[in-house]
Amino acid sequence: MGKRLAKITELAKVIRSKNAGPFELTFDIMFDDAGIFEKVKNSGVITSKLIARLYNISHNEVLVCRPYDPAQAFKITIRRPIGSGDLMESDVYGCQQHVPLTSIEIPWQE
């Protein structure tokens, strides 16, 4: 079989976001299959640069972007553009901020 681009939503079991205090958001991309996790990790696609592009922020605002092997997950933390609960902030709990991650595509060999 040939190579294709696989959507992260096809590969990951959970993609979520939540508060990491009032000034940061944290994201988890979690896998229930070790082989799939390793392939995604080894692809090198999920980087601070990608996260900065997806969220239209400076790479300096991506505080953490790394695989976490014990959980078969990627842990990502960014600075919140607006503090939780501040004027003009629309997601106090940060639970709906994961959507840009769903556009990630991974080169995939069948």
CORJO-V173628 format. One record per backbone hydrogen bond with DSSP energy under -0.5 kcal/mol. CO is the residue of the C=O (numbers start at 1). NH is the residue of the N-H. Records with the same first field share a line. If there is no record, write none. Layout:
CO: NH + NH
This chain:
2: 110
4: 6 + 108
6: 106
7: 10 + 11
8: 11 + 12
14: 30
16: 28
18: 26
21: 20 + 24
22: 84
23: 80
24: 20
25: 78
26: 18
27: 76
28: 16 + 30
29: 74
30: 13 + 14
33: 37
34: 38
35: 39
36: 40
37: 41
38: 42
39: 43
40: 44 + 45
41: 44
45: 47
47: 51
48: 52
49: 53
50: 54
51: 55
52: 57
53: 56
58: 61
59: 62
61: 63 + 79
64: 77
66: 75
68: 71 + 72 + 73
69: 72
72: 31
73: 68
74: 29
75: 66
76: 27
77: 63 + 64
78: 25
83: 86
86: 89
91: 94
93: 19
94: 97
98: 101 + 102
99: 102
100: 103
101: 104
104: 8
106: 6
108: 4 + 110
